[in-house]
């Protein structure tokens, strides 16, 4: 009897495990179908991968080239304008101009019209004998970028990433928008990518300036500087010019102009 009971218990355990196994078999295909449907839905919503590798490579090369040229020229100009010779001459000129403006408030004589007479000493004519602060403590002038755009390497990487992401969603790297279309259509698509990229880059520049200003109390947040503006929009202008050249020379039409 004990042997029979053991055998029945073993068979019942096998039946139970087989039932559980059979019950799980009915669920696996359903889960796989749901996952496949979800993946297919996502892939159908996303744009196709980039096709025009020539235009894409040219975009990246233009961004890196201009980023390093822009920052190199800015550094050269910054070091030249703050050299000892130019800096001392500029400081003296600013001191004279500041004292002339201060004396004009008292004497009512505008030196910017005719120039001051030779015998007129502007430093001694300052109000109450006060020498302008620029004469005592000259302030250096530097080209200021946003923290994320301060270096050529980081700014080039961020600009390239923003351009690739925006161009992926606008279809800027598809043959139908680069080479297999009219030049006007290629420029319109590039302009759309420029619009979104400029929004992303301006947001990064202003956001980094505000964030660093909150963390570092010595950092003076000034928002979007002139250097940031010229760098962003000059780079985008070069990209539009590159798209125009590639579409005019290498493009062969055949696409839709919608």
ZAVO-421742 format. One record per atom (N, C-alpha, C, O, CB): x, y, z; residue in one letter. Coordinates in steps of 0.1 Angstrom, whole numbers, plus 2048, in hexadecimal, padded with zeros to 3 digits. Glycine has a CB too. Example, Ala and Ser with C-alpha at 12.3 -4.5 7.8 and 13.67 -1.06 7.14 Angstrom:
<sites>
8847C784Ea87B7D384Ea8847DF84Ea88E7DF855a8717D385Aa8807EA847s8897F5847s88180084Fs88680B850s88D7FA839s
</sites>
This chain:
<sites>
8087F4800x800800800x80980D800x8068177FAx7F780080Cx81480C808x81D817808x82381A7FAx8258267F6x828815813x82680F7F3x82C8117E6x8228177DDx8268207D5x8318037E1x8168137DDx80B8197D5x8098277D8x8078307CFx7FE8117D6x80982A7E5x8078387E9x8128417E4x81084C7E0x8068397F8x81F83C7E5x82A8447E0x8298467D1x82B8517CCx83783D7E3x82583B7CAx82483C7BBx8198467B7x81A84E7AEx82182F7B5x80D8457BEx80384F7BBx80785D7BFx8038677B7x7F684B7C3x80E85F7C9x81386D7CDx81C8727C2x81C87E7BFx81A86D7DAx8258697BDx82F86D7B3x8278717A6x82A87B7A0x8398627B0x81E8687A2x81686B796x80E878797x80D88078Ex80D860792x80887A7A3x8008867A5x8098937A5x80589D79Fx7F98867B3x8158927AAx81F89D7A9x8228A079Bx8238AB797x82B89A7B2x825895793x828897785x81C89D77Dx81E8A6775x82B88977Fx810899780x80489E77Ax8038AD77Dx7FF8B5775x7F889777Ex8068B178Ax8048BE78Ex80F8C7787x80B8D2782x8068C079Dx81B8C2786x8268CA780x8238CB771x8258D676Bx8338C4782x81E8C176Bx81A8C275Cx80F8CB75Ax80F8D2750x8178B4757x8058CC763x7FA8D5762x7FF8E3763x7FB8EC75Bx7EF8D276Cx8088E676Dx80D8F376Ex8158F7762x81590275Dx8168F477Bx81D8ED75Dx8258F0751x81C8F3745x81F8FC73Dx82E8E574Ex8128EB744x8088ED739x8018FB73Ax7FE901730x7FE8E2738x7FE8FF747x7F790B749x800917745x7FB921740x7F290D757x80D916748x816921744x819922735x81C92C730x82391F74Cx81791672Ex819917720x80F91F719x81292670Fx81990971Ax80392071Ex7F9928718x7FB93771Ax7F593F712x7EB92471Ex80393B724x805949726x81194E71Fx81295A71Bx80794B735x81C94671Cx82894B716x825951708x82A95C705x832940715x81E94A6FFx81B9506F2x81495E6F3x8179676EBx8139476EAx80B95F6FDx80496C6FEx80D977702x80D9826FDx7F896A708x81697470Cx82097E710x829982705x82C98D703x82897971Cx82D9786FDx83697B6F1x82E9836E7x83498C6E1x83B96E6EBx8229806E5x81A9886DBx8199966E0x81A9A06D7x80D9826D9x8169986EDx8159A66F2x8229AE6F0x8229B96ECx8119A6701x82D9A76F3x83A9AE6F2x83D9B16E3x8429BC6E0x8459A56F7x83A9A76DAx83D9AA6CCx8349B56C7x8399BE6BFx83A99D6C4x8279B66CBx81F9C16C7x8249CE6CCx8239D86C5x8109BE6CCx8299CE6D9x82E9DB6DEx83A9DF6D7x83C9EB6D4x8319D96EDx8439D66D4x84F9D96CCx84C9DE6BEx8529E86BAx8599CD6CCx8439D76B8x83F9DB6AAx8389E96AAx83A9F16A1x8369D16A4x8319EC6B5x82A9F96B6x834A046B8x833A0F6B2x8209F96C1x83FA016C0x849A0B6C2x851A0E6B5x854A196B2x853A076CEx855A036AFx85DA046A3x855A0B697x85BA1268Fx8629F769Ex848A09697x840A1068Dx83FA1F690x83DA26686x832A0968Cx840A2369Cx83EA316A0x84CA3869Ex84CA4469Ax83AA336AEx857A316A0x864A3869Ex868A39690x864A31687x86FA306A6x86FA4468Dx874A4667Fx87EA3B67Bx883A34683x87AA5467Dx880A3966Ex88AA2F66Ax898A3366Dx89AA3F66Fx888A2C65Ax8A1A2A66Dx8AFA2E671x8B5A37666x8B0A3765Ax8B8A21673x8C0A3E669x8C6A4665Ex8CBA3E652x8D0A33654x8D2A4E664x8CAA45647x8CEA3E63Ax8DAA45634x8E3A3F62Fx8C3A3E630x8D9A53633x8E3A5B62Cx8EFA5D635x8F0A6663Dx8DEA68628x8F9A53634x905A5463Dx90EA60639x916A65641x90CA4763Dx90EA6362Cx917A6E627x913A7B62Dx91BA83633x917A6F618x906A7E62Dx901A8B632x903A8B641x907A95647x8F3A8D62Fx900A80648x902A7F656x910A8165Bx913A89664x8FDA7265Cx91AA7B654x928A7D657x92CA8B654x934A9165Cx931A7364Ex927A9164Ax92AA9F647x925AA9652x92CAB2656x925AA463Ax919AA6657x914AAD662x91DAAD66Fx920AB7675x905AA8666x921AA1672x929A9F67Ex937AA667Cx93CAAC685x92BA90681x93CAA5670x949AAB66Ex948ABA66Ex951AC1674x94FAA7660x93EAC0669x93CACE669x93AAD3678x940ADE67Bx92FAD2661x933ACC680x931AD068Ex93EAD0696x941ADA69Cx926AC7695x946AC5694x952AC469Cx95CACF696x963AD569Ex958AB669Ax95DAD1689x966ADA683x963AE8688x96CAEF68Dx965ADA674x957AEC688x953AFA68Cx955AFC69Bx958B0769Fx945AFE687x952AF26A3x953AF36B1x961AF66B5x964AFF6BDx94EAE66B8x96BAEE6AFx979AF16B3x97EAFE6ADx986B046B4x981AE56AEx97AB016A1x97EB0E69Bx979B1A6A3x980B236A6x97AB0F68Cx96CB196A7x966B246AEx96CB266BCx970B316BFx957B216B0x96FB1B6C3x975B1D6D0x984B216CFx989B286D8x973B106D8x98AB1C6C5x998B1F6C4x99AB2E6C0x9A2B356C6x99FB176B9x992B336B7x992B426B4x98EB4A6C0x994B556C2x989B456A8x984B466C7x980B4D6D3x98BB4E6DEx98DB586E4x973B476D9x992B436E0x99DB436E9x9A8B4C6E5x9AEB536EDx9A3B346EBx9ABB4C6D8x9B6B556D2x9B2B636D4x9BAB6B6D8x9B8B526C3x9A5B676D1x9A1B746D3x9A1B786E1x9A4B846E5x993B766CDx99DB6F6EAx99CB726F8x9AAB756FEx9ACB7E706x996B66700x9B4B6C6FAx9C2B6E6FFx9C8B7B6F9x9D0B826FFx9CAB626FBx9C4B7F6ECx9CAB8B6E6x9C4B976EDx9CBBA16EFx9C7B8B6D7x9B7B986EFx9B1BA46F5x9B5BA6703x9B4BB1708x9A2BA36F4x9B9B9B70Ax9BEB9D718x9CDB9C719x9D2B9A724x9B7B92720x9D4B9E70Ex9E3B9F70Fx9E7BAB717x9DFBB5717x9E9B9F701x9F3BAC71Dx9F7BB7725x9F6BC471Dx9F2BCF723xA05BB572Bx9FBBC5711x9FBBD1709x9EDBD7707x9EABE270AxA03BCF6FCx9E5BCE701x9D7BD36FDx9CFBD570Ax9C7BDE70Ax9D0BC86F4x9D1BCD714x9C9BCE720x9CCBDB727x9C3BE272Cx9CCBC2729x9D9BDF728x9DCBEB72Fx9D8BF7727x9D3C0172Dx9ECBEC731x9D9BF771Ax9D4C02712x9C5C03713x9C0C0E714x9D8C01703x9BEBF8712x9B0BF8713x9ABBFD721x9A1C05722x9AABEB710x9B2BF972Bx9AEBFE739x9B0C0D73Ax9A7C13740x9B7BF6743x9BBC12735x9BDC21736x9B2C2872Ex9ADC32732x9CBC25731x9AFC23722x9A5C2971Ax997C29721x990C33721x9A4C2370Cx994C1E727x987C1D72Ex987C2673Ax97CC2B73Dx984C0E732x992C27740x993C3074Cx990C3F748x989C4674Ex9A0C2F753x996C4373Dx994C50738x986C53733x980C5D736x99EC5372Cx980C4972Cx972C4A728x969C4A734x95FC52733x96FC3F71Fx96BC4373Ex963C4374Ax963C50751x959C55756x967C37754x96FC55753x971C6275Ax96BC6D751x966C77757x97FC6575Dx96CC6C744x966C7673Bx957C7673Dx950C8173Dx96AC7472Dx951C6B73Dx942C6A73Fx93EC6F74Cx934C7574Ex93EC5B73Dx946C6C757x943C71764x944C80765x93CC8776Bx94CC6B76Ex94EC8675Ex950C9475Fx945C9B756x942CA7759x95EC9875Ax940C9474Cx936C9A744x929C9C74Bx921CA5748x934C92737x927C94755x91BC9675Dx91BCA3765x911CA9769x919C8A767x928CA7769x929CB3771x92ACC0768x924CCA76Ax935CB277Ax933CBF75Ex936CCA756x92CCCC74Bx92ACD7746x944CC9750x925CC1747x91BCC273Cx921CC272Fx91BCC5725x913CCF73Ex92ECC072Ex936CC0721x937CB171Dx93DCA9724x944CC7723x933CAE711x934CA070Bx940C9F703x942CA56F8x927C9D702x94AC98708x957C97702x957C8E6F5x960C8E6EDx961C9170Bx94CC866F4x94BC7D6E8x948C846DBx949C7E6D1x941C726EBx944C916DCx940C996D0x94CC9F6CAx950C9C6BEx936CA36D4x953CA76D1x95FCAE6CBx96CCAA6D1x976CAD6CCx95DCBD6CEx96CCA26DCx978C9E6E2x97CCA96ECx979CB56EBx983C9C6D8x982CA56F7x986CAE701x992CB76FDx99ACB26F5x989CA770Fx993CC3702x99FCCB6FFx9ABCC4705x9ABCBC70Ex99DCD9705x9B7CC9701x9C4CC3705x9C6CC6714x9CBCBD71Bx9CFCC96FDx9C2CD1719x9C5CD5726x9BBCCF730x9BCCD173Cx9C4CE4728x9B0CC872Bx9A6CC3734x9AACB5739x9ABCAB732x998CC272Cx9ACCB4746x9B0CA874Dx9A4CA0752x99ECA575Bx9BACAA758x9A1C9574Bx994C8E74Fx996C8775Cx98CC86763x991C84744x9A2C8275Fx9A3C7B76Cx9A1C84778x99BC80782x9B1C7476Dx9A6C91777x9A4C9A782x996CA0782x992CA678Cx9AFCA5782x98FC9F777x982CA5776x977C9B77Ax96BC9E779x97FCAA768x97BC8F77Fx971C85783x969C8B78Fx96FC93797x977C78787x95DC87791x955C8D79Cx95BC8A7AAx95EC7F7ADx946C8879Cx95DC957B1x963C947BFx971C8E7BFx975C887C9x959C8D7C8x978C8E7B4x985C897B3x986C7A7B4x990C747B7x98DC8E7BEx97BC737B0x97BC647B1x980C5F7A4x97BC62799x96CC5F7B4x98AC567A4x98FC50798x986C44795x983C3C79Ex99EC4B79Ax983C42788x97AC37784x980C29789x98CC28789x978C37775x977C2078Cx97CC13791x984C0B786x98DC0478Ax970C0B795x980C0E779x987C0676Fx996C0A76Ex99EC02769x981C09762x99AC16773x9A8C1A773x9AFC1377Ex9BBC1077Dx9A9C29774x9A8C1178Ax9AFC0B795x9AFBFC794x9B8BF5798x9A8C0F7A2x9A4BF678Fx9A3BE878Ex99DBE4780x991BE377Fx99ABE2799x9A5BE3776x9A0BDF769x99ABD2769x99EBC9770x9ABBE075Ex98FBD0761x988BC3760x98BBBD753x989BC3748x979BC6762x98FBB1753x992BA9746x984BA6740x97ABA3746x99AB9D749x985BA5733x979BA272Bx97CB94724x986B9271Ex976BAC720x973B8B726x974B7D721x968B79719x95DB7E71Cx977B7372Dx96AB71710x95FB6B708x959B60711x95FB56714x963B656FAx94CB61714x945B5871Dx93CB4F716x933B5370Ex93EB60728x93EB42718x934B38713x92CB3271Fx930B3472Ax93CB2C70Cx922B2B71Cx91AB24726x923B1872Ax92CB13723x90DB1E720x921B13737x92AB0973Cx92BAFC733x935AF6732x925B0474Ax920AF872Dx920AEC724x926AEF717x92AAE6710x912AE7722x928AFC713x92EAFF706x93BB06708x941B0B6FEx924B096FFx941B05714x94EB0C716x959B0670Fx963B0C70Bx950B0D725x959AF870Dx964AF1707x95FAEC6F9x954AEA6F7x969AE670Fx969AEB6F0x966AE76E2x961AD86E2x957AD56DAx972AE96D9x967AD06E9x964AC26E9x956ABF6EEx94EAB86E7x96EABA6F1x953AC46FAx945AC26FFx93AAC86F7x930AC26F5x945AC770Ex93DAD46F2x933ADB6EAx930AD46DDx925AD36D8x937AEA6E7x93BACE6D7x939AC76CBx931ABA6CDx929AB66C5x947AC46C5x934AB36D8x92DAA66DBx91EAA96DDx916AA26D8x933A9F6E7x91BAB46E5x90DAB76E8x906ABB6DBx8FBAB86D9x90DAC26F3x90DAC36D3x906AC86C7x904ABD6BDx8F9ABC6B7x90FAD36C0x90EAB36BCx90CAA86B3x900A9F6B8x8F8A9A6B0x919AA06B3x900A9D6C5x8F5A946CBx8E8A9A6C8x8DEA936C5x8F7A926DAx8E7AA76CBx8DAAAE6C9x8D6AAE6BAx8CAAAB6B7x8DAABD6CEx8DFAB06B1x8DCAB06A3x8D8AA269Ex8CFAA1696x8E8AB569Bx8DFA986A3x8DBA8A69Fx8CEA866A4x8C6A8069Dx8E6A806A4x8CBA896B0x8BEA866B6x8B2A8D6AFx8A8A876ABx8BDA896C5x8B4A9A6ADx8A9AA26A6x8A8A9D698x89DA9D693x8ACAB16A7x8B4A9B691x8B3A97683x8ADA89682x8A7A86677x8C1A9767Ex8AFA8068Cx8A9A7368Bx899A7468Bx893A6D683x8ADA6A697x894A7D693x885A7E694x880A86688x874A85685x881A846A1x888A8F682x883A97677x886A9066Ax882A9565Fx889AA5677x88CA8566Ax890A7E65Dx89BA85655x89BA84649x884A7C655x8A4A8C65Cx8AEA93655x8B9A8B64Fx8C1A90647x8B4A9D65Fx8B9A7E652x8C3A7564Dx8BDA6B644x8C3A60641x8CBA6F658x8B1A6D63Fx8ABA64635x8AEA69627x8AEA76625x89CA63638x8B0A6061Ex8B3A64610x8A7A6D60Ax8AAA76601x8B5A58607x89BA6A60Ex890A72609x890A8160Dx889A89607x883A6C60Dx898A84617x899A9261Cx8A7A9861Ax8AAAA361Ex896A9262Bx8B0A90614x8BEA95611x8C1A95603x8C4AA05FDx8C8A8D619x8C2A8A5FCx8C6A895EFx8BBA855E5x8BCA8A5D9x8D1A7E5EEx8B1A7E5E9x8A6A7A5E0x89BA845E1x88FA805E1x8A1A6C5E3x89EA905E0x894A9B5E1x89AAA85DBx8A6AA85D8x88FA9D5F0x891AB25DAx896ABE5D5x89EAC65DFx89DAC25EBx88AAC75D0x8A6ACF5DBx8AEAD75E5x8A6ADF5EEx8A9AE05FAx8B8AE05DDx89BAE45EAx892AEB5F3x88CAE25FEx88BAE6609x886AF15EBx888AD65FAx883ACD604x88EAC960Ex88CAC861Ax87EAC05FEx89AAC760Ax8A6AC4613x8A8ACF61Cx8ABACD628x8B2AC160Ax8A8ADC617x8AAAE7620x89FAE962Ax8A1AEC636x8ABAF4618x892AE6626x887AE762Fx888ADD63Ax886AE0646x87AAE5628x88CAD1637x88EAC7641x89AACA64Bx899AC8657x890AB963Bx8A5ACF645x8B0AD464Dx8ACADF656x8B1AE0662x8BCAD8644x8A4AE8651x89FAF4659x897AEF665x898AF4670x897AFE651x88FAE5663x887ADF66Ex890AD9678x88EADB684x87DAD4668x89AAD2674x8A4ACC67Ex8ACAD7685x8AFAD6691x8AEAC3676x8AFAE267Ex8B6AEE684x8ADAF468Fx8B3AF7699x8B9AF8679x8A0AF568Dx897AFB696x898AF36A4x899AF86AEx889AFC691x896AE66A2x895ADD6AFx8A3ADD6B5x8A4ADD6C2x891ACF6ABx8AEADC6ADx8BBADC6B3x8BEAE96BAx8C5AE96C5x8C6AD96A8x8BAAF46B5x8BDB016BCx8B6B026C9x8BBB076D2x8B9B0D6B3x8A9AFC6C9x8A2AFC6D6x8A9AF46E0x8AAAF86ECx894AF76D4x8AEAE86DCx8B5ADF6E6x8C2AE66EAx8C5AE66F6x8B8AD26DFx8CAAEC6E1x8D7AF16E5x8D5AFE6EEx8DDB006F7x8DFAF56D9x8CBB066EBx8C9B126F3x8C4B0E701x8C8B1470Bx8BEB1B6EDx8BCB03702x8B8AFE70Fx8C3AF9717x8C4AFB723x8ADAF470Dx8CCAF2710x8D8AEC717x8E1AF871Cx8E6AF7727x8E0AE370Ex8E3B02714x8ECB0D718x8E6B15723x8EDB1772Dx8EEB1670Cx8DAB19722x8D3B2072Dx8D2B1873Ax8D4B1D745x8C6B26729x8CEB0B738x8CDB02744x8DAB0074Bx8DAB00757x8C7AF573Fx8E5AFE744x8F2AFC74Ax8F6B08751x8FCB0775Cx8FCAF7740x8F4B1474Bx8F8B20752x8F0B2275Fx8F6B27769x8F5B2C748x8E3B1F75Ex8DBB2176Bx8DFB17775x8DFB1A781x8CCB1F767x8E2B0A771x8E5B0077Bx8F2B03781x8F4B0178Ex8E6AF2773x8FCB0777Ax909B0A77Fx908B16788x90FB17793x914B0D774x900B20785x8FDB2B78Dx8F7B2879Ax8FAB2F7A4x8F5B35786x8EFB1D79Bx8E9B197A7x8F3B117B0x8F2B127BCx8DDB107A4x8FCB0A7AAx906B027B1x911B0B7B6x915B0A7C1x90BAF67A9x917B137ADx923B1B7B0x91EB297B2x919B307A9x92DB1A7A4x920B2E7BEx91CB3C7C1x924B467BAx920B527B9x91CB3E7D0x930B437B6x939B4C7AFx936B4E7A0x93BB5779Ax947B487B1x92EB4479Bx92BB4578Dx91FB4F78Bx915B4D791x927B37787x921B58782x917B6277Fx90FB5D773x914B5D768x91DB7077Cx902B5A775x8FAB5576Ax8F5B61762x8F0B6B767x8EDB4E770x8F8B60755x8F5B6B74Bx8EBB66741x8E8B6D738x902B70745x8E7B59741x8DFB54737x8E6B5072Ax8F1B4C72Bx8D3B5E734x8E0B5371Fx8E6B50712x8EFB5B70Ex8EAB6770Cx8DBB4D707x8FCB5970Dx905B63709x906B656FAx901B5D6F2x913B6070Fx90DB6F6F6x90FB726E7x918B666E1x915B636D6x916B7F6E5x922B616E9x92AB576E4x922B4A6E1x924B436D7x935B546EDx918B476EBx910B3B6E9x907B3D6DDx905B336D5x907B396F5x901B486DBx8F8B4B6D0x8FFB496C2x8FAB436B9x8F2B596D1x90BB506C1x912B4F6B5x917B416B2x917B3C6A6x91EB586B5x91BB3A6BCx920B2C6BAx915B236B5x916B1B6ACx926B266C7x909B246BCx8FEB1B6B8x8F9B1E6AAx8F7B146A2x8F2B1C6C2x8F6B2A6A7x8EFB2D69Bx8F9B2D68Fx8F5B2B684x8E9B3B69Cx906B30692x910B2F687x912B20683x913B1D677x91DB3568Bx912B1768Dx913B0968Ax907B04682x909AFD678x915B01697x8FBB08686x8EFB0467Fx8EFB0A671x8EAB03667x8E3B09686x8F4B1666Fx8F5B1C661x8FEB14658x8FCB1264Dx8FAB2A662x90AB0F65Ex913B07657x90CAFA653x90FAF5648x920B0465Fx904AF465Cx8FEAE7658x8F3AE964Dx8F2AE0644x8F6AE2665x8ECAF464Dx8E3AF7642x8EAAF9635x8E6AF462Bx8DAB03646x8F6B00636x8FEB0162Ax903AF4624x903AF2618x909B0B62Cx907AEB62Ex90CADE62Ax901AD6623x903ACF619x911AD7636x8F5AD7629x8E9AD0623x8E6AD5615x8E3ACE60Cx8DDAD162Cx8E7AE2613x8E5AE8606x8EFAE35FCx8EBAE05F0x8E5AF7607x8FCAE3600x906ADE5F6x904AD05F3x905ACC5E7x914AE05FDx902AC75FDx900AB95FAx8F4AB65F1x8F4AAE5E8x8FFAB1607x8E9ABD5F4x8DDABB5ECx8DFAC15DEx8D9ABB5D4x8D1AC25F2x8E6ACC5DCx8E8AD15CFx8F1AC95C6x8EFAC85BAx8EDAE05D0x8FCAC45CCx906ABD5C4x903AAE5C3x904AA85B8x914ABF5CBx900AA85CFx8FEA995CFx8F0A955CDx8EDA895CAx904A945DCx8E6A9E5CFx8D8A9A5CFx8D4A975C0x8D8A9E5B7x8D0AA55D4x8CBA8E5BFx8C6A8A5B1x8B7A895B1x8B2A845A7x8CCA7D5ADx8B0A8F5BBx8A2A905BAx89BA835BBx8A1A795BFx89DA975ADx88EA835B7x887A765B8x87EA745C4x876A6C5C4x890A6B5B6x880A7D5CEx878A7C5DAx86CA855DAx86BA8D5D0x880A7E5E6x864A845E4x859A8D5E5x85DA9A5EBx866A9B5F3x84DA875EDx856AA55E7x859AB25ECx84FAB75F7x84DAC35F9x859ABC5E1x848AAD5FDx83EAB1606x844AB5613x83DAB961Dx834AA5609x
</sites>
